Amino acid sequence: MVVFAYPSSHKLCPPRPAGQITSSGAAVHTCRLPAAVPGAGAGPAPSLRGASGPMQLFRVLRLLWMLKAFLGSTVQCYNGATWNGKKCVCTQGYSGYQCKYPTEYFYIETPQKINATIDLSVKVTNRNFTDDLNNKSSDAYKNFVQVFKSRMDKVYRDKNFPQYRGVNVIRLRPGSVVVEHELIMEANYTSGYLELFENLTKIVRAKIMNETGQLHGNSEDCKNLSLLCYDETDTIVNPVKVNFDLQEQCTKNAAEKFAQFYYVDELDGKLACVTRCTPGTKSEMDCHHGRCQLEQSGPRCLCLNSDTHWYSGETCESSTSKSMVYGVVGAVAALLVILVVVLIFLLSRSQRKLHSRQEYDMAREWQDAGYPGSFENTSVWEGQDLKGDTFGLENIYRNFQPSLRSVDPTTELHIQRPTVVTTAQ
């Protein structure tokens, strides 16, 4: 077994015997690691005695792995996710092992029934507004509302309008009596529920305009207070409001940073919130030789590289052959090497010619100086021969032959005695 020093509270150590305090005051004591760590696999714990080099390193790493397995470990989670001991629990709108990426898509749970309302306003001309109509608890208010609702039920409720569920009075305003109210509808969910409610709005408009156009305020029948007369010109029908919005479901359930890029589409026969990076959708972004990734700036194609090509472009539509690039680069490199070699050769040849010309000019000076005797040579002093000389100074010295036949050894050579000339300081 292996001996380690742990804090006395460590769960691998038994309770510390009393009185064992280190010189630093820390409550630690020596405990022995069992031969097999529970949960870390069967087999004896690795021993560090008698091991050296790679084997000792291997045993240390194995021991650390066993300790890690026993004590447990965590994985770094992103985007607000938490570690539950087994995996990252992602926050809304994120997925993946570490919750790094936004959810690719999610299905929408649709209700069985869809409710919708239409806000309307009509002007009742055969009633006068009183303060009691401001109080929803007053009898006058309750009576008026009951009469109004009863009349609206007769206007809207029929077999051609089964979605009608009643009228709710919002408030009463002066001007004779202006009734602001909402009409409530309910329908079974279908994929075309929005179109259905739009058509029902047209029916509501036609019915209320027909009702307000029948009895005018100056009609004799309007004196009967059990009836309601209207001003047709003050009738207002607002657009329908549906309490279930598919796009809102996407915005509400997606990650906040990416919500604007989700939209409703059909996926595998079901309604889902998707992005242009979701495979299998009608508006999927075609990244050709890459993959689509949703970023905070929007969907973007990340181009991939293969063993034979590089890919580029906004949608990775352009490809470049690696072999062609390598061939061009190799050809250019070879051409550069050849050019360098040629330049070195020409420069070297130019230097040799320059040295040969200098030696030739020196020899001409010797000939023209008028020294006694003469110099003979073979094939060195002619200009044409020199032009053909490819060995430079070495060739000149090899062919240079001095001749002393015309030198008189008895000739006296008189040299003027040198004189000393002094100058005034």
N, C-alpha and C positions, 0 to 999 in steps of 0.2 A: 504494500500500500504506500501511498504518497502522503507526506506530512505537509500541511499548509498552516499559516497563521491567519485567522479570520477574526472580525469583530465578534465579540461574545454573543451578540444578538443574531448572528447569521444562522439561517435555518439548517445549514449542513452540520453545525456544531452542537454538541450537547450543552446543557446549562453549564456555565463557568463555575468552577469551584471557588469558594469564597477566598478572598485574600490575594488572588493572582492579578496584580496590577503592574503594568510596565513602568519603566523609569520615566516615560513621558506622561504618565497618568492615564493613558488610554486603557480601557477595559477590554483587553484582547487576551486570548489564550490559544494554545496550540491544540488543534483537533486533527483527527485522522480521517481522511477521506475513505469511505468504504470501498471495498474491492469492486463493487458494481454499483453505479449510480442509478437509482430508480428511474425508469422511463427513458434511459439513455442507451438501452440495448444490453444484451447479455455479454458476459465476458469480463475478465479481470481488468482493472484499471491499469494503464500503461505505467511501467516502472521507468524511472530516469536513471537508475543505478546501472553502471556498467555499459552505458550507451555513449556513443560519441559521434560527432559529425552529423550526416544526414539522418541517421536513425534516431538520434536524440531529438532533432528538430521535428521529425515526423511524430514522435511520441508526444512531444509538447503540444503540437497542433491537434493531435487526436484528443488529448486531455481537455484542451480548450473547447473543442467541439462538443465533448460530452457534457461539460459544465454548461455550455450555452443551451444544449437540448434540455438539460434538467431545470435550469433557472428560467427558461423561456426567453423569448426575444420579441421585438416589435419591428414593424416595417414602417417606413416613413409614408404617411398619407398626405394627400394634397387637397387643396380647395375646401378646407374646413372639415375633412373627413376625420373619423376617429378610429382607433385600433381597438377591437374588442377581444383581443387575444388570439384570434384565428384569421381575421381579415379586416380590411379597411371598410368601414361603414360609410358609404358616400353620402354627401349632402344632395339635395334636390338638383337634378339636371346633370349630374356627373356619373361616370361609370369607369370601369377598368379596375385592375388589380390594386393600383394606388390612387384611383379616382383622379387621374390626371386630365382626362379628356371629357368634353361634353357628350351627353348621351346622343347616340346616332339617330334614334327615333323613339317615340313612345306612343302607344295606342291611346285613343280618346274613349273614355267611358261615356256613352250616350244615355240619357234618361229615356224612360219609356214614354213620358208625356212632356210636351213642350208648352209652356205658357207664354202668352203675348198680350200686350195691352195697346190700346189706341186712345190717346188723349183727345177729347172733344170739348167744344164750348158752344152752347146754344143760348139764345136770348128769349126768355119767356115774357111776352108783352102784356098779358092780361093779369099780371100780378104786380103788386107794388112792394118794393124792398122795405123791410122794417128792421129795427135793431135786433129783434128776436132772431132774425135769420143769420145773425152773426154768432149766435150761441147754439152750438151743436146739441146742447142738452135741453133746449127749449122745445115746447110742444109745437110751436109754429115751424121750427126747423124740421122736426121729425115728421110732421104731417106733410110738409112740402116735399121732402125727400121721398117719402113713401109713395106719394102721387106720381112723382117724376119717375121713380124706378118702375112702378107698375106700368106706366105708359111706355117706357123704353123696352120693357120685356115684350109688350105686344108688337112693338116695331121690329125687334130683331129675332125673337124666338120663332123659328119655323123649321120645317124639315130640310130646307135648303141651307140652313146655317147651324149645323149641329155643334159647331165649335164654340158657340156663344155660351158664356157662363155668367153673365150678369153685368150690372153697371155699378160703379162705386163713385159717389159724389165726393169730390175733393173739397170744393168750397162754393159759396154763393157770393156774388158781388152785386152792388147796386147798378142800375141802368135798366129800369124795370127789375127783372131778376136774371142775372147772367149766371148760368149753371156750368161750372167747370167740372168735368167728370171724366172717368176712364171706363172704357169698355174692355172686359176681360174675356180672353179666348183661351181655349186649350185644345191641343191636337196631339195625336199619336206621332212619335218621332218617325220621320222618314228622311232620306237623304235630300229630298226637295222641300224640307219644311219652310225654308225662307221664302221660296216662291209661293208656297201655299198661303202663308200669312200676307204676302203682298196682294194676292188675289182676294183674300178675305177683306182686306182694307178697302178695296174697290166696292165690295158689296156693302160694307158699312157706310161708306160715303153715299152710295146711291139710296140706301134706306133712310138715312137721317135727312138728306136733302128732300126726299119725297115727303117725309113727315113734316118738316118745317115749312114746306111750301103749300100744305093743304089749308091750314087755318091761319089767317093773318089777324093782326091786332084790331083791325076795323070791322071784322066780321061780327054779325049778330050772335053767332054761336059762342064767341069768345066771352060773352057776358056770363056764361055758365062757368062757375069757378071749378067745377069738376073736370073741365077740359083745360088743356094747355095750348095756348096759341104762341106762335114764334115770329121772329123776324128772320126771314130766310137769308138775308144779306149778312147777318152777324153769325152765321153758322161756320164753325172752324173744325176741320178734321186734320189732325197731325199724323205724321208717318207712324207706322207700327213700331213697337219696341218689343223685341224678343228677349226673354230672360236667359236664353242659352246661346252663347256665342262660341263657335268652334275655335276661332282664332284666339279668343281670350283664353281658352283652355291651354293652347300652346304657350302663350306668353306667360301664363300663371305657373305652369309646371316645368318650364325650361329654366336652365341656369340664367341668372339675371344678366350676365355679361353677354350672353349669346341669344337671348330671347327674341331679338328683332329678326333673326335669320331663320326662325322656324315658321312653317306654314302648314296648312291642312292639305293632305293628299291621301289618296287611297293606296294602301299597301297590303298586299295579300288579301284583298277583298274587304279590308277593314279601314276605317278612318284612323289616320295617325298624324302626329305632328312630326314633320320631317324637315330636313335641310337639303340643299343642293348636293351635299356629300352623301346623302342616304342612297345606297344601291337599290335599284329596282323601282325607282319613281320616274314619273314622266319627265320631270325637269332636272334629272340628275346631271351634274356637271361631267362632261366627257373629258377626262384628263389623259386620254390616249395612253402614253407610256409612263404614267405617274399615278399617284393616288390623291384623292381629295381630302383635305383636312380643314376643319372649321376653326378659324382663329377669331380673335376679337374684332379684326377688321373685316371678317366675312370668309366665305369659302375660298380656298386657295389650293392650287395644284402643286404638289411636291413631286418634282421630277425624279425618277429613279434611273440608275445606270445599270447596264447589263455588261456581260463580259466582252461584248463586241461593239457597243454603241454608248454614246452620251446623248441624253435627251434634254431639250430646253424649250423655252417659249411659255406663254401664259397658260396654255393647256398642254404643255409637254408634247406639242405636235411636231417639233423639229428634232431630227436625229443626226448625229455626226458619227461616222465610222471611226473607231479607234485605230484600225489598221491603216486607214488612209492618212490619218493625222500622223501616226508614227512613221509612215513611209515618207511623207512630205518633210517632217522634221529631220529624218535620217538623211534624205537627199540634200537638204539645205546644209546640214552639218558636214556631209562629205564634200560638198562644193566649197564650203569655207575652208576646210582642211587643204583641199587642192590649191585654192587661191593662196593660202599662206605658204605652202611649199613652193609654189611658183615664184612668189615674191621673194622668199629667202634665197632661192636659186639665182634669180636675176640680181639681187643685191650683192650676193657673193661674187658673181661674175664681174659685176661692175667694179667692185673693190680690187679684184685681181688685175683687171685692165688698168686701173689707176696706178697701182704699184709698178706694173710693167712699164708704163709711160714715164714714170719718174726715173726709173733706172736707165731707160733709154736716153733721156735728156741729159743725165749725168755723164754717160759715156760720150755723147757728142761734145760736151764741154771739154773732156779730156783730149779729144782729137783736135779741136780747134784752138787749144791753148798754146801751141807752138813749142812744146817741150822738145828737147833733143831726142832724137830717136823717133821711132814710129811704133804704132800699134797695129797689129794685124789680127784679124778675126775671120772666122768663117761663119757666114750666114747669120751674123748678129746685127751688123750695122745697117743693113738694108731695111727700109721701111716696110716693104712687103713681107720680109721674113719676120719682122717683129710683130706684124699684125697676125701672123699665123702661129706665134709663140703661145703655147697654152701652159707653159710651165714657169713663166715669170722669171724672177731673179735667179733661180737655180739654173735655168737653162742658159742665161746670159753668162754666169760664172763658168759653167762647164765649157762653153765655146770660146771664152776669152783667152787669147794667146799673145803675150807681149813678144816683140822681136828686137834684139839688141845688135843686129848685124851692122847697122849704120852708126853705131855709137863708138867714138874714138876714145879708148881708155886713157890716152896720153894727154888729152885736153885738160888744161888747167882751168880750174873753176875759181874765179876771183870773186871774193865777197867783200864788199866795202866794210872797213872797220867801223863798228858802231861808235857813235860819239854821245857824250852825255850833255844834255841841254838842261840848263837850270833856268828857272824863271824867278823873277823878283817876287818876293812874298808881299 
